[in-house]
């Protein structure tokens, strides 16, 4: 409060005419740090691209570490990975080593027949087919060294891997067309044994079929989806224009609806309270009843409805009292919302600036994702010993080139040297986790920088509108481009400073989420409580920093000062007008939410009636789809994103005009020398007038 007292008002400056043109560079140290960090980020990307191999993600890898289906290799025509015994993939060791402890080989197609090695060996034709899924070698070696799987099951490829084709026949889960199979020793076993081992494959294959149908639906309806998104864009634009004329009506209708809903709630609670009079057991108190798992029991007690009625009545009275005492501030909020529509009308190109922000964010996300893939695939193939029986060399590193003649093979005859994972022991591999962390941190920093650039650019454009004495004559010819140029030329360091603070908080939240994931199985309740408190505190801190940064960027766009000074000035200005800030923020948020809801609802209803064929007029026009909810959901989500993009500009405009309005009240007094620059509608609400110019 001492600080507020010392900075009670903004001082009048006769030379101030809006966003200052003659300004200097701010936060130069942070600008240099950001440039160095970005250059280091580029160096990390180049290093990752030189060491990484994305084929490890695109192509499956066999037991020798070779890529299935890679062009220009002997395995070019063998794109699918086949598991000798997929039941071993259900082993808990897979979760630790990320590799199935069974032989894997590349094949040209997945098995289509059900047969065992013993039965196939008895029939030359069947054995010729069976050998397609065996390692190279003669018949003696195949039988002696186990170069073939014990059996083949009908499989289907998914993500270039062969999974058993599970189905249902007569209520019995089957593999292919069989409910039983020979395990290779002549014993018949129920297919349930195999089903239990690969039950995840059922979900995978069914998911593949659903994905294919969804893809077909998109190919049939993509142009109608685009049309729906265009309608959403036009509806969003129309809503912003209507806000200029109907904002007041919409706010008061909203308030009236809230009061009526609460009033009906009070009436309903009273009717339920009166209806239970004289009912047996209805006079039992909540304290006597105690805790019940069946919550409907509480609705049979009069005291419950009495409590509801009292709570709703208190809320109703509070809202009515707030309306009585805050009616003037609500009128200010409505007038500002109307003025925001006028400002956007003079700066129409601002509505399309989110497309530029989206493009920059897409580039940042793409660079981060590609770098992450290359970093994660820059390890070397590591081979380990896998065995069926007990062996002292189990899970030790081995060399597949000479393993058959090694001492480990001699001591463990049934063991195999299989590809396990990608790793390495070089300096680069030791610091790989650090490079991944740097990649994530720079992703947050760059993404927040792009968002901050958009906020400062729009703030500068809308501030030039507010402080123009004659609109639009006193405004720059291209307000958005002028503001963008000033932001990049003078305030790159400020943008980097604000986004750095936010990125540090976000990376701490990521680390807390990681710790929470690791401690899920822990029994230490104090550690869980402490972690929960930290997560809550940093979530609140992130929200506060975003709010502070947003208003600081507005002040930087107007005055050209550094980040700390601008953040302090914005915070003190808002603190001196706390009630106005709270009312305006909530009214604006609710109006924008209402607008988004209206746009999404209108476009969603139209999409539902069109794609579902409920309207006969659309039956011949609408495409025939497997799932009509696919384009509907796409249109709804796309409409929300489009509406959010438009209304984010609107929200930034309201926030900028609000800060300018608060400064206008403190700087000027309406005299000919210090006239108010706020619109006439705001002056009427506040009973402020500009005195007539003195006669010459």
JOZI-V899652 format. One record per backbone hydrogen bond with DSSP energy under -1.0 kcal/mol. CO is the residue of the C=O (numbers start at 1). NH is the residue of the N-H. E is the energy in kcal/mol with one decimal. If there is no record, write none. Layout:
co=CO nh=NH e=E
co=CO nh=NH e=E
This chain:
co=1 nh=5 e=-2.2
co=2 nh=6 e=-2.2
co=3 nh=7 e=-1.7
co=13 nh=16 e=-1.7
co=21 nh=23 e=-1.3
co=27 nh=31 e=-1.7
co=28 nh=32 e=-2.6
co=29 nh=33 e=-2.4
co=30 nh=34 e=-2.4
co=31 nh=35 e=-2.3
co=32 nh=36 e=-2.6
co=33 nh=37 e=-2.4
co=34 nh=38 e=-2.5
co=35 nh=39 e=-2.5
co=36 nh=40 e=-2.5
co=37 nh=41 e=-2.1
co=38 nh=42 e=-2.4
co=39 nh=43 e=-2.2
co=40 nh=44 e=-2.4
co=41 nh=45 e=-2.2
co=42 nh=46 e=-2.6
co=43 nh=47 e=-2.6
co=44 nh=48 e=-2.7
co=45 nh=49 e=-2.7
co=46 nh=50 e=-1.8
co=47 nh=51 e=-1.6
co=48 nh=52 e=-3.4
co=53 nh=56 e=-2.0
co=54 nh=57 e=-1.6
co=54 nh=58 e=-2.1
co=55 nh=59 e=-3.0
co=60 nh=68 e=-2.6
co=62 nh=65 e=-1.9
co=63 nh=419 e=-1.4
co=66 nh=62 e=-2.3
co=70 nh=73 e=-1.2
co=73 nh=76 e=-1.9
co=75 nh=69 e=-2.0
co=75 nh=78 e=-1.7
co=80 nh=107 e=-2.8
co=81 nh=162 e=-2.7
co=82 nh=105 e=-2.1
co=85 nh=88 e=-1.6
co=86 nh=89 e=-1.5
co=87 nh=90 e=-1.3
co=88 nh=91 e=-1.5
co=91 nh=94 e=-1.6
co=93 nh=97 e=-2.7
co=94 nh=98 e=-2.5
co=100 nh=102 e=-2.0
co=103 nh=84 e=-2.7
co=104 nh=63 e=-2.4
co=105 nh=82 e=-3.2
co=107 nh=80 e=-2.0
co=111 nh=155 e=-2.9
co=115 nh=152 e=-3.2
co=116 nh=120 e=-2.3
co=117 nh=121 e=-2.2
co=120 nh=123 e=-1.1
co=123 nh=127 e=-2.5
co=124 nh=128 e=-2.2
co=125 nh=129 e=-1.5
co=126 nh=130 e=-2.2
co=127 nh=131 e=-2.1
co=129 nh=132 e=-1.2
co=130 nh=133 e=-1.9
co=131 nh=134 e=-1.6
co=138 nh=142 e=-2.5
co=139 nh=143 e=-2.1
co=140 nh=144 e=-2.5
co=141 nh=145 e=-2.9
co=142 nh=147 e=-1.2
co=147 nh=135 e=-2.6
co=150 nh=117 e=-2.3
co=152 nh=115 e=-1.3
co=154 nh=165 e=-3.2
co=156 nh=163 e=-2.3
co=158 nh=161 e=-1.2
co=160 nh=81 e=-2.2
co=161 nh=158 e=-2.5
co=163 nh=156 e=-2.8
co=164 nh=166 e=-1.4
co=165 nh=176 e=-2.5
co=167 nh=174 e=-2.2
co=169 nh=172 e=-1.7
co=172 nh=169 e=-2.7
co=174 nh=167 e=-2.5
co=175 nh=178 e=-1.6
co=178 nh=175 e=-2.6
co=179 nh=191 e=-2.7
co=181 nh=189 e=-2.9
co=187 nh=183 e=-2.1
co=189 nh=181 e=-2.3
co=190 nh=193 e=-1.7
co=191 nh=195 e=-2.6
co=192 nh=196 e=-2.9
co=193 nh=197 e=-1.0
co=194 nh=198 e=-1.5
co=198 nh=201 e=-1.4
co=199 nh=203 e=-1.0
co=200 nh=204 e=-2.1
co=201 nh=205 e=-2.8
co=202 nh=206 e=-2.5
co=203 nh=207 e=-2.5
co=204 nh=208 e=-2.0
co=205 nh=209 e=-2.0
co=206 nh=210 e=-2.2
co=207 nh=211 e=-2.8
co=208 nh=212 e=-2.3
co=209 nh=213 e=-2.0
co=210 nh=214 e=-2.6
co=211 nh=215 e=-2.5
co=212 nh=216 e=-2.2
co=213 nh=217 e=-2.2
co=214 nh=218 e=-2.1
co=215 nh=219 e=-2.1
co=216 nh=220 e=-1.4
co=217 nh=221 e=-1.4
co=218 nh=222 e=-1.4
co=221 nh=225 e=-2.1
co=222 nh=226 e=-2.2
co=223 nh=227 e=-1.7
co=224 nh=228 e=-2.2
co=225 nh=229 e=-2.1
co=226 nh=230 e=-2.2
co=227 nh=231 e=-2.3
co=228 nh=232 e=-2.0
co=229 nh=233 e=-2.1
co=230 nh=234 e=-2.5
co=231 nh=235 e=-2.6
co=232 nh=236 e=-2.3
co=233 nh=237 e=-2.1
co=234 nh=238 e=-2.4
co=235 nh=239 e=-2.4
co=236 nh=240 e=-1.9
co=237 nh=241 e=-1.8
co=238 nh=242 e=-2.5
co=239 nh=243 e=-1.9
co=242 nh=245 e=-1.3
co=242 nh=246 e=-3.0
co=243 nh=247 e=-1.3
co=246 nh=250 e=-2.7
co=247 nh=251 e=-2.3
co=248 nh=252 e=-2.2
co=249 nh=253 e=-2.5
co=250 nh=254 e=-2.1
co=251 nh=255 e=-2.3
co=252 nh=256 e=-2.5
co=253 nh=257 e=-2.5
co=254 nh=258 e=-2.1
co=255 nh=259 e=-2.2
co=256 nh=260 e=-2.5
co=257 nh=261 e=-2.6
co=258 nh=262 e=-2.3
co=259 nh=263 e=-2.3
co=260 nh=264 e=-2.6
co=261 nh=265 e=-2.1
co=262 nh=266 e=-2.1
co=263 nh=267 e=-2.2
co=264 nh=268 e=-2.9
co=265 nh=269 e=-2.2
co=266 nh=270 e=-2.1
co=267 nh=271 e=-2.3
co=268 nh=272 e=-2.3
co=269 nh=273 e=-2.3
co=270 nh=274 e=-2.7
co=271 nh=275 e=-2.2
co=272 nh=276 e=-1.3
co=274 nh=277 e=-1.3
co=276 nh=279 e=-1.8
co=279 nh=282 e=-1.8
co=281 nh=284 e=-1.0
co=282 nh=302 e=-2.4
co=285 nh=289 e=-2.1
co=286 nh=290 e=-2.1
co=293 nh=295 e=-1.0
co=294 nh=297 e=-1.6
co=297 nh=300 e=-1.5
co=298 nh=301 e=-1.4
co=301 nh=305 e=-1.0
co=302 nh=306 e=-2.2
co=303 nh=307 e=-2.2
co=304 nh=308 e=-2.3
co=305 nh=309 e=-2.5
co=306 nh=310 e=-2.2
co=307 nh=311 e=-2.4
co=308 nh=312 e=-2.6
co=309 nh=313 e=-2.1
co=310 nh=314 e=-2.3
co=311 nh=315 e=-2.3
co=312 nh=316 e=-2.5
co=313 nh=317 e=-2.5
co=314 nh=318 e=-2.4
co=315 nh=319 e=-2.4
co=316 nh=320 e=-2.3
co=317 nh=321 e=-2.6
co=318 nh=322 e=-2.5
co=319 nh=323 e=-2.3
co=320 nh=324 e=-2.0
co=321 nh=325 e=-2.4
co=322 nh=326 e=-2.7
co=326 nh=330 e=-2.2
co=327 nh=331 e=-1.9
co=328 nh=332 e=-1.7
co=329 nh=333 e=-2.1
co=330 nh=334 e=-2.3
co=331 nh=335 e=-2.4
co=332 nh=336 e=-2.5
co=333 nh=337 e=-2.2
co=334 nh=338 e=-2.2
co=335 nh=339 e=-2.3
co=336 nh=340 e=-2.3
co=337 nh=341 e=-1.4
co=338 nh=342 e=-1.6
co=339 nh=343 e=-2.5
co=340 nh=344 e=-2.5
co=341 nh=345 e=-1.8
co=342 nh=346 e=-1.5
co=343 nh=347 e=-1.3
co=347 nh=350 e=-1.7
co=348 nh=351 e=-1.8
co=349 nh=352 e=-1.1
co=352 nh=355 e=-1.1
co=353 nh=356 e=-1.0
co=353 nh=357 e=-1.9
co=354 nh=358 e=-2.8
co=355 nh=359 e=-2.2
co=356 nh=360 e=-2.2
co=357 nh=361 e=-2.6
co=358 nh=362 e=-2.4
co=359 nh=363 e=-1.9
co=360 nh=364 e=-2.2
co=361 nh=365 e=-2.8
co=362 nh=366 e=-2.5
co=363 nh=367 e=-2.5
co=364 nh=368 e=-2.4
co=365 nh=369 e=-2.7
co=366 nh=370 e=-2.7
co=367 nh=371 e=-2.4
co=368 nh=372 e=-2.5
co=369 nh=373 e=-2.2
co=370 nh=374 e=-2.4
co=371 nh=375 e=-2.6
co=372 nh=376 e=-2.3
co=373 nh=377 e=-1.1
co=375 nh=378 e=-1.2
co=380 nh=423 e=-3.2
co=382 nh=420 e=-3.1
co=382 nh=421 e=-1.3
co=383 nh=398 e=-2.1
co=384 nh=418 e=-2.3
co=385 nh=395 e=-2.8
co=386 nh=416 e=-2.8
co=391 nh=394 e=-1.4
co=393 nh=396 e=-2.1
co=396 nh=385 e=-2.0
co=403 nh=406 e=-1.5
co=406 nh=410 e=-1.4
co=407 nh=411 e=-2.2
co=408 nh=412 e=-2.0
co=412 nh=415 e=-1.8
co=416 nh=386 e=-2.9
co=418 nh=384 e=-2.6
co=421 nh=382 e=-3.3
co=423 nh=380 e=-4.1
co=426 nh=430 e=-2.0
co=427 nh=431 e=-1.7
co=431 nh=435 e=-1.8
co=432 nh=436 e=-2.1
co=433 nh=437 e=-2.1
co=434 nh=438 e=-2.3
co=435 nh=439 e=-2.2
co=436 nh=440 e=-2.1
co=437 nh=441 e=-2.7
co=438 nh=442 e=-2.6
co=439 nh=443 e=-1.5
co=440 nh=444 e=-2.0
co=441 nh=445 e=-2.5
co=442 nh=446 e=-2.8
co=443 nh=447 e=-2.4
co=444 nh=448 e=-2.5
co=445 nh=449 e=-2.1
co=446 nh=450 e=-2.3
co=447 nh=451 e=-2.0
co=448 nh=452 e=-2.6
co=449 nh=453 e=-2.4
co=450 nh=454 e=-1.9
co=451 nh=455 e=-2.0
co=452 nh=456 e=-2.6
co=453 nh=457 e=-2.3
co=454 nh=458 e=-2.3
co=455 nh=459 e=-2.3
co=456 nh=460 e=-2.3
co=457 nh=461 e=-1.8
co=458 nh=462 e=-2.5
co=459 nh=463 e=-2.2
co=460 nh=464 e=-1.6
co=462 nh=466 e=-2.0
co=463 nh=467 e=-2.4
co=470 nh=474 e=-3.0
co=472 nh=475 e=-1.6
co=478 nh=482 e=-2.5
co=479 nh=483 e=-2.3
co=480 nh=484 e=-2.5
co=481 nh=485 e=-2.3
co=482 nh=486 e=-2.1
co=483 nh=487 e=-2.4
co=484 nh=488 e=-2.2
co=485 nh=489 e=-2.4
co=486 nh=490 e=-2.4
co=487 nh=491 e=-1.3
co=490 nh=26 e=-2.4
co=491 nh=495 e=-2.4
co=492 nh=496 e=-2.3
co=493 nh=497 e=-2.4
co=494 nh=498 e=-2.5
co=495 nh=499 e=-2.2
co=496 nh=500 e=-1.9
co=497 nh=501 e=-2.0
co=498 nh=502 e=-1.7
co=499 nh=503 e=-2.2
co=500 nh=504 e=-2.3
co=501 nh=505 e=-1.6
co=502 nh=506 e=-2.2
co=503 nh=507 e=-2.6
co=504 nh=508 e=-1.9
co=505 nh=509 e=-2.0
co=506 nh=510 e=-2.0
co=507 nh=511 e=-2.1
co=508 nh=512 e=-2.2
co=509 nh=513 e=-2.2
co=510 nh=514 e=-2.1
co=511 nh=515 e=-2.4
co=512 nh=516 e=-2.5
co=513 nh=517 e=-2.2
co=514 nh=518 e=-2.0
co=515 nh=519 e=-2.1
co=519 nh=522 e=-1.2
co=523 nh=525 e=-1.0
co=524 nh=528 e=-1.7
co=525 nh=529 e=-2.6
co=526 nh=530 e=-2.8
co=527 nh=531 e=-2.5
co=528 nh=532 e=-2.4
co=529 nh=533 e=-2.3
co=530 nh=534 e=-2.3
co=531 nh=535 e=-2.5
co=532 nh=536 e=-2.1
co=533 nh=537 e=-2.6
co=534 nh=538 e=-2.6
co=535 nh=539 e=-1.7
co=536 nh=540 e=-2.2
co=537 nh=541 e=-2.5
co=538 nh=542 e=-2.3
co=539 nh=543 e=-1.9
co=540 nh=544 e=-2.3
co=541 nh=545 e=-2.7
co=542 nh=546 e=-2.3
co=543 nh=547 e=-2.0
co=544 nh=548 e=-2.9
co=545 nh=549 e=-3.2
co=546 nh=550 e=-2.2
co=547 nh=551 e=-1.8
co=548 nh=552 e=-2.5
co=549 nh=553 e=-2.7
co=550 nh=554 e=-1.2
co=551 nh=555 e=-1.9
co=552 nh=556 e=-2.4
co=553 nh=557 e=-2.4
co=554 nh=558 e=-1.4
co=555 nh=559 e=-3.0
co=556 nh=560 e=-1.9
co=558 nh=20 e=-2.7
co=562 nh=566 e=-2.2
co=563 nh=567 e=-3.0
co=564 nh=568 e=-2.3
co=565 nh=569 e=-2.6
co=566 nh=570 e=-2.6
co=567 nh=571 e=-2.4
co=568 nh=572 e=-2.6
co=569 nh=573 e=-2.3
co=570 nh=574 e=-2.3
co=571 nh=575 e=-2.4
co=572 nh=576 e=-1.8
co=574 nh=577 e=-1.2
co=577 nh=581 e=-2.4
co=578 nh=582 e=-2.6
co=579 nh=583 e=-2.5
co=580 nh=584 e=-2.6
co=581 nh=585 e=-2.5
co=582 nh=586 e=-2.1
co=583 nh=587 e=-2.6
co=584 nh=588 e=-2.7
co=585 nh=589 e=-2.4
co=586 nh=590 e=-2.4
co=587 nh=591 e=-2.2
co=588 nh=592 e=-2.6
co=589 nh=593 e=-2.6
co=590 nh=594 e=-2.7
co=591 nh=595 e=-2.4
co=592 nh=596 e=-2.6
co=593 nh=597 e=-2.8
co=594 nh=598 e=-2.5
co=595 nh=599 e=-2.5
co=596 nh=600 e=-2.8
co=597 nh=601 e=-2.4
co=598 nh=602 e=-2.7
co=599 nh=603 e=-2.5
co=600 nh=604 e=-2.5
co=601 nh=605 e=-2.5
co=602 nh=606 e=-2.1
co=603 nh=607 e=-2.5
co=604 nh=608 e=-2.4
co=605 nh=609 e=-2.3
co=606 nh=610 e=-1.8
co=607 nh=611 e=-2.8
co=608 nh=612 e=-2.1
co=609 nh=615 e=-1.1
co=615 nh=618 e=-1.6
co=616 nh=619 e=-1.2
co=618 nh=622 e=-3.1
co=627 nh=630 e=-1.4
co=628 nh=632 e=-1.2
co=629 nh=633 e=-2.9
co=630 nh=634 e=-2.1
co=631 nh=635 e=-2.6
co=632 nh=636 e=-2.5
co=633 nh=637 e=-2.6
co=634 nh=638 e=-2.6
co=635 nh=639 e=-2.6
co=636 nh=640 e=-2.1
co=637 nh=641 e=-2.2
co=638 nh=642 e=-2.4
co=639 nh=643 e=-2.8
co=640 nh=644 e=-2.9
co=641 nh=645 e=-2.1
co=642 nh=646 e=-2.2
co=643 nh=647 e=-2.8
co=644 nh=648 e=-1.9
co=645 nh=649 e=-1.1
co=646 nh=650 e=-1.6
co=647 nh=651 e=-2.9
co=648 nh=652 e=-2.0
co=649 nh=653 e=-2.1
co=650 nh=654 e=-2.3
co=651 nh=655 e=-2.4
co=652 nh=656 e=-2.2
co=653 nh=657 e=-2.7
co=654 nh=658 e=-2.2
co=655 nh=659 e=-2.0
co=656 nh=660 e=-2.4
co=657 nh=661 e=-2.5
co=658 nh=662 e=-2.3
co=659 nh=663 e=-2.2
co=660 nh=664 e=-2.5
co=661 nh=665 e=-1.9
co=662 nh=666 e=-1.3
co=663 nh=667 e=-2.9
co=664 nh=668 e=-2.2
co=670 nh=691 e=-3.3
co=674 nh=669 e=-1.4
co=674 nh=670 e=-2.1
co=679 nh=683 e=-1.8
co=680 nh=684 e=-2.2
co=681 nh=685 e=-1.6
co=682 nh=686 e=-2.0
co=683 nh=688 e=-3.0
